[in-house]
């Protein structure tokens, strides 16, 4: 999630790359309230906190890998289009 205005959060993949359908913005205070409530009531045990930290780090790494994979795929598609355009320009130039 990333900033969307001063008081809202939005999926950064959806806003920057348009590859995510999650376009709803959420007020920062609502997200913070849920997180603080969870920390206060559920993650005060050391085992729970450690598990949360591990899962959170894994999810961040997965999201980063997915974004990188999308970028790589987009780059390959762009190179294919450039190659086709180069061939088209060459064919037109040869015919003239």
Buried (B, 14 or more C-beta within 10 A) or exposed (E): BEEBEEEBBBBBBBBEEEBBEEEEBBEBEEEEEEEEEEEEEEBEEEEEEEEBEEEEEEEEEEBEEEBEEBEEEEEEEEEEEEEEEEEEEEEEEEEE
